[in-house]
Amino acid sequence: MNSRNRPIALRLERSVAFVDAVFKVIESKGTEMDAATILRNAEKLHGIEFLIGPAAPTLIQIPISQYSAIVEDRMHKFLSASHLVIGSAEYARLHVVISGTYTYEWTHREWSHMIGNWANQVKWLGEPDWSYLDFYGGPNDRLIENYNIWCATVMKVIERKSNIL
């Protein structure tokens, strides 16, 4: 996938509850709390939690040898439910809690590969040829219509959820 070769930008799928809730915040038709609640429900369902700030010192770092067994399927299901697709720069502001006990500190490249693999598996936004480079710096408005404001709003929603729920 390469945004320079696209005649028109892709569109995020508003049929996905979290995506729609974030757009409603942008359009002043919903609140960050509404979107945070939808995100929290998806997180609970899949045992994944995205939080702003440093990880708690009690979390256990998942060894790379256990990554596939503990993380991959869970993250792919969560991404399919939420479409919470953020670039590595945004990810760097977060920590992810897995099953309430674990964390995994993806490098920028690992995060981008993980998102790219998921995007290819599900043909995200109707495209079958995503590269980790599409997510390394993060998608943008040239590639996905209104992505920049959507992503900035997602980060506010995660911050709200981190502080309240």
Contact map, one row per residue, 1 for C-alpha under 8 A:
111000000000000000000000000000000000000000000000000000000000000000000000000000000000000000000000000000000000000000000000000000101110010000000000000000000000000000000
111111000000000000000000000000000000000000000000000000000000000000000000000000000000000000000000000000000000000000000000000000000000010000000010000000000000000000000
111111001000000000000000000000000000000000000000000000000000000000000000000000000000000000000000000000000000000000000000000000000000000000000110000000000000000000000
011111000000000000000000000000000000000000000000000000000000000000000000000000000000000000000000000000000000000000000000000000000000000000000100000000000000000000000
011111100000000000000000000000000000000000000000000000000000000000000000000000000000000000000000000000000000000000000000000000000000000000000000000000000000000000000
011111111000000000000000000000000000000000000000000000000000000000000000000000000000000000000000000000000000000000000000000000000000000000000010000000000000000000000
000011111000000000000000000000000000000000000000000000000000000000000000000000000000000000000000000000000000000000000000000000000000000000000000000000000000000000000
000001111100000000000000000000000000000000000000000000000000000000000000000000000000000000000000000000000000000000000000000000000000000000000110000000000000000000000
001001111110000000000000000000000000000000000000000000000000000000000000000000000000000000000000000000000000000000000000000000000000000000001111100000000000000000000
000000011111000000000000000000000000000000000000000000000000000000000000000000000000000000000000000000000000000000000000000010000000000000000011100000000000000000000
000000001111100000000000000000000000000000000000000000000000000000000000000000000000000000000000000000000000000000000000000010000000000000000001110000000000000000000
000000000111110000100000000000000000000000000000000000000000000000000000000000000000000000000000000000000000000000000000000010000000000000000001101000000000000000000
000000000011111100110000000000000000000000000000000000000000000000000000000000000000000000000000000000000000000000000000000010000000000000000000000000000000000000000
000000000001111110110010000000000000000000000000000000000000000000000000000000000000000000000000000000000000000000000000000000000000000000000000000000000000000000000
000000000000111110110000000000000000000000000000000000000000000000000000000000000000000000000000000000000000000000000000000000000000000000000000000000000000000000000
000000000000111111110000000000000000000000000000000000000000000000000000000000001110000000000000000000000000000000000000000000000000000000000000000000000000000000000
000000000000011111111000000000000000010000000000000000000000000000000000000000000100000000000000000000000000000000000000000000000000000000000000000000000000000000000
000000000000000111111100000000000010011000000000000000000000000000000000000000000111000000000000000000000000000000000000000000000000000000000000000000000000000000000
000000000001111111111110000000000000000000000000000000000000000000000000000000000111000000000000000000000000000000000000000000000000000000000000000000000000000000000
000000000000111111111111000000000000000000000000000000000000000000000000000000000000000000000000000000000000000000000000000000000000000000000000000000000000000000000
000000000000000011111111100001100110010000000000000000000000000000000000000000000000000000000000000000000000000000000000000000000000000000000000000000000000000000000
000000000000000001111111110001010010000000000000000000000000000000000000000000000000000000000000000000000000000000000000000000000000000000000000000001001100100000000
000000000000010000111111111000000000000000000000000000000000000000000000000000000000000000000000000000000000000000000000000000000000000000000000000001000000000000000
000000000000000000011111111111100000000000000000000000000000000000000000000000000000000000000000000000000000000000000000000000000000000000000000000000000000000000000
000000000000000000001111111111110010000000000000000000000000000000000000000000000000000000000000000000000000000000000000000000000000000000000000000000001000000000000
000000000000000000000111111110000000000000000000000000000000000000000000000000000000000000000000000000000000000000000000000000000000000000000000000011001000000000000
000000000000000000000011111111000000000000000000000000000000000000000000000000000000000000000000000000000000000000000000000000000000000000000000000000000000000000000
000000000000000000000001111111100000000000000000000000000000000000000000000000000000000000000000000000000000000000000000000000000000000000000000000000000000000000000
000000000000000000000001111111100000000000000000000000000000000000000000000000000000000000000000000000000000000000000000000000000000000000000000000000000000000000000
000000000000000000001101101111110110000000000000000000000000000000000000000000000000000000000000000000000000000000000000000000000000000000000000000000000000000000000
000000000000000000001001100111111110000000000000000000000000000000000000000000000000000000000000000000000000000000000000000000000000000000000000000000000000000000000
000000000000000000000100100001111111000000000000000000000000000000000000000000000000000000000000000000000000000000000000000000000000000000000000000000000001100100000
000000000000000000000000000000111111100000000000000000000000000000000000000000000000000000000000000000000000000000000000000000000000000000000000000000000000100110000
000000000000000000001000000001111111110000000000000000000000000000000000000000000000000000000000000000000000000000000000000000000000000000000000000000000000000000000
000000000000000001001100100001111111111000000000000000000000000000000000000000000000000000000000000000000000000000000000000000000000000000000000000000000000100000000
000000000000000000000000000000011111111100000000000000000000000000000000000000000000000000000000000000000000000000000000000000000000000000000000000000000000110110000
000000000000000000000000000000001111111110000000000000000000000000000000000000000000000000000000000000000000000000000000000000000000000000000000000000000000000010000
000000000000000011001000000000000111111111000000000000000000000000000000000000000000000000000000000000000000000000000000000000000000000000000000000000000000000000000
000000000000000001000000000000000011111111100000000000000000000000000000000000000100000000000000000000000000000000000000000000000000000000000000000000000000000000000
000000000000000000000000000000000001111111110000100000000000000000000000000000000000000000000000000000000000000000000000000000000000000000000000000000000000000010001
000000000000000000000000000000000000111111111000000000000000000000000000000000000000000000000000000000000000000000000000000000000000000000000000000000000000000000000
000000000000000000000000000000000000011111111100000000000000000000000000000001001100000000000000000000000000000000000000000000000000000000000000000000000000000000000
000000000000000000000000000000000000001111111111110000000000000000000000000001000000000000000000000000000000000000000000000000000000000000000000000000000000000000000
000000000000000000000000000000000000000111111111100000000000000000000000000000000000000000000000000000000000000000000000000000000000000000000000000000000000000000000
000000000000000000000000000000000000000011111110000000000000000000000000000000000000000000000000000000000000000000000000000000000000000000000000000000000000000000000
000000000000000000000000000000000000000001111111000000000000000000000000011011000000000000000000000000000000000000000000000000000000000000000000000000000000000000000
000000000000000000000000000000000000000000111111100000000000000000000000010000000000000000000000011100000000000000000000000000000000000000000000000000000000000000000
000000000000000000000000000000000000000000110111110000000000000000000000011001000000000000000001111100000000000000000000000000000000000000000000000000000000000000000
000000000000000000000000000000000000000100110011111000000000000000000000000000000000000000000001110100000000000000000000000000000000000000000000000000000000000000000
000000000000000000000000000000000000000000100001111100000000000000000000000000000000000000000111100000000000000000000000000000000000000000000000000000000000010001000
000000000000000000000000000000000000000000000000111110000000000000000000000000000000000000000111100000000000000000000000000000000000000000000000000000000000011011000
000000000000000000000000000000000000000000000000011111000000000000000000000000000000000000001110000000000000000000000000000000000000000000000000000000000000011001000
000000000000000000000000000000000000000000000000001111100000000000000000000000000000000000001110000000000000000000000000000000000000000000000000000000000000000000000
000000000000000000000000000000000000000000000000000111110000000000000000000000000000000000000110000000000000000000000000000000000000000000000000000000000000000000000
000000000000000000000000000000000000000000000000000011111010000000000000000000000000000000000011100000100000000000000000000000000000000000000000000000000000000000000
000000000000000000000000000000000000000000000000000001111110000000000000000000000000000000000000000000000000000000000000000000000000000000000000000000000000000000000
000000000000000000000000000000000000000000000000000000111110000000000000000000000000000000000000000000000000000000000000000000000000000000000000000000000000000000000
000000000000000000000000000000000000000000000000000000011111000000000000000000000000000000000000000010000000000000000000000000000000000000000000000000000000000000000
000000000000000000000000000000000000000000000000000000111111100000000000000000000000000000000000100011100000000000000000000000000000000000000000000000000000000000000
000000000000000000000000000000000000000000000000000000000111110000000000000000000000000000000000000011100000000000000000000000000000000000000000000000000000000000000
000000000000000000000000000000000000000000000000000000000011111000000000000000000000000000000000000001111000000000000000000000000000000000000000000000000000000000000
000000000000000000000000000000000000000000000000000000000001111101100000000000000000000000000000000001110000000000000000000000000000000000000000000000000000000000000
000000000000000000000000000000000000000000000000000000000000111111100000000000000000000000000000000000000000000000000000000000000000000000000000000000000000000000000
000000000000000000000000000000000000000000000000000000000000011111110000000000000000000000000000000000000000000000000000000000000000000000000000000000000000000000000
000000000000000000000000000000000000000000000000000000000000001111110000000000000000000000000000000000000000000000000000000000000000000000000000000000000000000000000
000000000000000000000000000000000000000000000000000000000000011111111100000000000000000000000000000000000000000000000000000000000000000000000000000000000000000000000
000000000000000000000000000000000000000000000000000000000000011111111111000000000000000000000000000000000000000000000000000000000000000000000000000000000000000000000
000000000000000000000000000000000000000000000000000000000000000111111111100000000000000000000000000000000000000000000000000000000000000000000000000000000000000000000
000000000000000000000000000000000000000000000000000000000000000001111111100000000000000000000000000000000000000000000000000000000000000000000000000000000000000000000
000000000000000000000000000000000000000000000000000000000000000001111111110000000000000000000000000000000000000000000000000000000000000000000000000000000000000000000
000000000000000000000000000000000000000000000000000000000000000000111111111000000000000000000000010000000000000000000000000000000000000000000000000000000000000000000
000000000000000000000000000000000000000000000000000000000000000000111111111100000000000000000000000000000000000000000000000000000000000000000000000000000000000000000
000000000000000000000000000000000000000000000000000000000000000000011111111110000000000000000000000000000000000000000000000000000000000000000000000000000000000000000
000000000000000000000000000000000000000000000111000000000000000000000111111111000000000000000000000000000000000000000000000000000000000000000000000000000000000000000
000000000000000000000000000000000000000000000101000000000000000000000011111111100000000000000000000000000000000000000000000000000000000000000000000000000000000000000
000000000000000000000000000000000000000000000000000000000000000000000001111111110000000000000000000000000000000000000100000000000000000000000000000000000000000000000
000000000000000000000000000000000000000000000100000000000000000000000000111111111000000000000000000000000000000000000000000000000000000000000000000000000000000000000
000000000000000000000000000000000000000001100101000000000000000000000000011111111110000000000000000000000000000000000000000000000000000000000000000000000000000000000
000000000000000000000000000000000000000000000000000000000000000000000000001111111111100000000000000000000000000000000100000000000000000000000000000000000000000000000
000000000000000000000000000000000000000000000000000000000000000000000000000111111110000000000000000000000000000000000000010000000000000000000000000000000000000000000
000000000000000100000000000000000000000001000000000000000000000000000000000011111110000000000000000000000000000000000000000000000000000000000000000000000000000000000
000000000000000111100000000000000000001001000000000000000000000000000000000001111111000000000000000000000000000000000000000000000000000000000000000000000000000000000
000000000000000101100000000000000000000000000000000000000000000000000000000001111111100000000000000000000000000000000000000000000000000000000000000000000000000000000
000000000000000001100000000000000000000000000000000000000000000000000000000000100111110000000000000000000000000000000000000000000000000000000000000000000100000000000
000000000000000000000000000000000000000000000000000000000000000000000000000000100011111000000000000000000000000000100000000000000000000000000000000000000000000000000
000000000000000000000000000000000000000000000000000000000000000000000000000000000001111101100000000000000000000000000000000000000000001001100000000000100000000000000
000000000000000000000000000000000000000000000000000000000000000000000000000000000000111111100000000000000000001100000000000000000000001111100000000000000000000000000
000000000000000000000000000000000000000000000000000000000000000000000000000000000000011111110000000000000001101100000000000000000000001111000000000000000000000000000
000000000000000000000000000000000000000000000000000000000000000000000000000000000000001111111000000000000001000000000000000000000000000111000000000000000000000000000
000000000000000000000000000000000000000000000000000000000000000000000000000000000000011111111100000000000000000000000000000000000000000000000000000000000010000000000
000000000000000000000000000000000000000000000000000000000000000000000000000000000000011111111110000000000000001000000000000000000000000000000000000000000000000000000
000000000000000000000000000000000000000000000000000000000000000000000000000000000000000111111110000000000001000000000000000000000000000000000000000000000000000000000
000000000000000000000000000000000000000000000000000110000000000000000000000000000000000011111110000000000000000000000000000000000000000000000000000000000000000000000
000000000000000000000000000000000000000000000000011111000000000000000000000000000000000001111111000000000000000000000000000000000000000000000000000000000000000000000
000000000000000000000000000000000000000000000000011111100000000000000000000000000000000000111111100000101000000000000000000000000000000000000000000000000000000000000
000000000000000000000000000000000000000000000001111000100000000000000000000000000000000000000111110000111000000000000000000000000000000000000000000000000000000000000
000000000000000000000000000000000000000000000001111000100010000000000000000000000000000000000011111111110000000000000000000000000000000000000000000000000000000000000
000000000000000000000000000000000000000000000011100000000000000000000010000000000000000000000001111111100000000000000000000000000000000000000000000000000000000000000
000000000000000000000000000000000000000000000011000000000000000000000000000000000000000000000000111111000000000000000000000000000000000000000000000000000000000000000
000000000000000000000000000000000000000000000011100000000000000000000000000000000000000000000000111111000000000000000000000000000000000000000000000000000000000000000
000000000000000000000000000000000000000000000000000000000111000000000000000000000000000000000000111111100000000000000000000000000000000000000000000000000000000000000
000000000000000000000000000000000000000000000000000000000011110000000000000000000000000000000000111111110000000000000000000000000000000000000000000000000000000000000
000000000000000000000000000000000000000000000000000000100011110000000000000000000000000000000011110011111000000000000000000000000000000000000000000000000000000000000
000000000000000000000000000000000000000000000000000000000000110000000000000000000000000000000001100001111100000000000000000000000000000000000000000000000000000000000
000000000000000000000000000000000000000000000000000000000000100000000000000000000000000000000011000000111110000000000000000000000000000000000000000000000000000000000
000000000000000000000000000000000000000000000000000000000000000000000000000000000000000000000000000000011111111000000000000000000000000000000000000000000000000000000
000000000000000000000000000000000000000000000000000000000000000000000000000000000000000000000000000000001111111000000000000000000000000000000000000000000000000000000
000000000000000000000000000000000000000000000000000000000000000000000000000000000000000110010000000000000111111100000000000000000000000100000000000000000000000000000
000000000000000000000000000000000000000000000000000000000000000000000000000000000000000100000000000000000111111110000000000000000001000100000000000000000000000000000
000000000000000000000000000000000000000000000000000000000000000000000000000000000000000000000000000000000111111111000000000000000000000000000000000000000000000000000
000000000000000000000000000000000000000000000000000000000000000000000000000000000000001100100000000000000111111111100000000000000000000100000000000000000000000000000
000000000000000000000000000000000000000000000000000000000000000000000000000000000000001100000000000000000001111111110000000000000001111100000000000000000000000000000
000000000000000000000000000000000000000000000000000000000000000000000000000000000000000000000000000000000000111111111000000000000011001000000000000000000000000000000
000000000000000000000000000000000000000000000000000000000000000000000000000000000000000000000000000000000000011111111100000000000001000000000000000000000000000000000
000000000000000000000000000000000000000000000000000000000000000000000000000000000000100000000000000000000000001111111110000000000001001000000000000000000000000000000
000000000000000000000000000000000000000000000000000000000000000000000000000000000000000000000000000000000000000111111111000000000111011000000000000000000000000000000
000000000000000000000000000000000000000000000000000000000000000000000000000000000000000000000000000000000000000011111111100000000101000000000000000000000000000000000
000000000000000000000000000000000000000000000000000000000000000000000000000100100000000000000000000000000000000001111111110000000000000000000000000000000000000000000
000000000000000000000000000000000000000000000000000000000000000000000000000000000000000000000000000000000000000000111111111100010100000000000000000000000000000000000
000000000000000000000000000000000000000000000000000000000000000000000000000000000000000000000000000000000000000000011111111100111100000000000000000000000000000000000
000000000000000000000000000000000000000000000000000000000000000000000000000000000000000000000000000000000000000000001111111100010000000000000000000000000000000000000
000000000000000000000000000000000000000000000000000000000000000000000000000000010000000000000000000000000000000000000111111100010000000000000000000000000000000000000
000000000000000000000000000000000000000000000000000000000000000000000000000000000000000000000000000000000000000000000011111111111000000000000000000000000000000000000
000000000000000000000000000000000000000000000000000000000000000000000000000000000000000000000000000000000000000000000011111111110000000000000000000000000000000000000
000000000111100000000000000000000000000000000000000000000000000000000000000000000000000000000000000000000000000000000000001111100000000000000000000000000000000000000
000000000000000000000000000000000000000000000000000000000000000000000000000000000000000000000000000000000000000000000000001111110000000000000000000000000000000000000
100000000000000000000000000000000000000000000000000000000000000000000000000000000000000000000000000000000000000000000001001111111100000000000000000000000000000000000
000000000000000000000000000000000000000000000000000000000000000000000000000000000000000000000000000000000000000000000011111101111100000000000000000000000000000000000
100000000000000000000000000000000000000000000000000000000000000000000000000000000000000000000000000000000000000000000001001000111110000000000000000000000000000000000
100000000000000000000000000000000000000000000000000000000000000000000000000000000000000000000000000000000000000000011011000000111111010000000000000000000000000000000
100000000000000000000000000000000000000000000000000000000000000000000000000000000000000000000000000000000000000010010000000000001111111000000000000000000000000000000
000000000000000000000000000000000000000000000000000000000000000000000000000000000000000000000000000000000000100111111000000000000111111100000000000000000000000000000
000000000000000000000000000000000000000000000000000000000000000000000000000000000000000000000000000000000000000100000000000000000011111110000000000000000000000000000
110000000000000000000000000000000000000000000000000000000000000000000000000000000000000000000000000000000000000100010000000000000111111111100000000000000000000000000
000000000000000000000000000000000000000000000000000000000000000000000000000000000000011100000000000000000000000110110000000000000011111111100000000000000000000000000
000000000000000000000000000000000000000000000000000000000000000000000000000000000000001110000000000000000001101100000000000000000001111111000000000000000000000000000
000000000000000000000000000000000000000000000000000000000000000000000000000000000000001110000000000000000000000000000000000000000000111111100000000000000000000000000
000000000000000000000000000000000000000000000000000000000000000000000000000000000000011110000000000000000000000000000000000000000000011111110000000000000000000000000
000000000000000000000000000000000000000000000000000000000000000000000000000000000000011000000000000000000000000000000000000000000000011011111011001100000000000000000
000000000000000000000000000000000000000000000000000000000000000000000000000000000000000000000000000000000000000000000000000000000000000001111111111100000000000000000
000000001000000000000000000000000000000000000000000000000000000000000000000000000000000000000000000000000000000000000000000000000000000000111111111100000000000000000
001100011000000000000000000000000000000000000000000000000000000000000000000000000000000000000000000000000000000000000000000000000000000000011111100000000000000000000
011001011100000000000000000000000000000000000000000000000000000000000000000000000000000000000000000000000000000000000000000000000000000000111111100000000000000000000
000000001111000000000000000000000000000000000000000000000000000000000000000000000000000000000000000000000000000000000000000000000000000000111111111000000000000000000
000000001111000000000000000000000000000000000000000000000000000000000000000000000000000000000000000000000000000000000000000000000000000000011111111000000000000000000
000000000010000000000000000000000000000000000000000000000000000000000000000000000000000000000000000000000000000000000000000000000000000000011001111111000000000000000
000000000001000000000000000000000000000000000000000000000000000000000000000000000000000000000000000000000000000000000000000000000000000000111001111111100000000000000
000000000000000000000000000000000000000000000000000000000000000000000000000000000000000000000000000000000000000000000000000000000000000000111000011111110000000000000
000000000000000000000000010000000000000000000000000000000000000000000000000000000000000000000000000000000000000000000000000000000000000000000000011111111000000000000
000000000000000000000110010000000000000000000000000000000000000000000000000000000000000000000000000000000000000000000000000000000000000000000000011111111100000000000
000000000000000000000000000000000000000000000000000000000000000000000000000000000000010000000000000000000000000000000000000000000000000000000000001111111110000000000
000000000000000000000000000000000000000000000000000000000000000000000000000000000000000000000000000000000000000000000000000000000000000000000000000111111111000000000
000000000000000000000100110000000000000000000000000000000000000000000000000000000000000000000000000000000000000000000000000000000000000000000000000011111111100000000
000000000000000000000100000000000000000000000000000000000000000000000000000000000001000000000000000000000000000000000000000000000000000000000000000001111111110000000
000000000000000000000000000000000000000000000000000000000000000000000000000000000000000001000000000000000000000000000000000000000000000000000000000000111111111000000
000000000000000000000000000000010000000000000000000000000000000000000000000000000000000000000000000000000000000000000000000000000000000000000000000000011111111100000
000000000000000000000100000000011011000000000000000000000000000000000000000000000000000000000000000000000000000000000000000000000000000000000000000000001111111110000
000000000000000000000000000000000001000000000000011100000000000000000000000000000000000000000000000000000000000000000000000000000000000000000000000000000111111111000
000000000000000000000000000000000000000000000000001100000000000000000000000000000000000000000000000000000000000000000000000000000000000000000000000000000011111111100
000000000000000000000000000000011001000000000000000000000000000000000000000000000000000000000000000000000000000000000000000000000000000000000000000000000001111111111
000000000000000000000000000000001001100100000000001000000000000000000000000000000000000000000000000000000000000000000000000000000000000000000000000000000000111111111
000000000000000000000000000000000000000000000000011100000000000000000000000000000000000000000000000000000000000000000000000000000000000000000000000000000000011111111
000000000000000000000000000000000000000000000000000000000000000000000000000000000000000000000000000000000000000000000000000000000000000000000000000000000000001111111
000000000000000000000000000000000000000000000000000000000000000000000000000000000000000000000000000000000000000000000000000000000000000000000000000000000000000111111
000000000000000000000000000000000000000100000000000000000000000000000000000000000000000000000000000000000000000000000000000000000000000000000000000000000000000111111
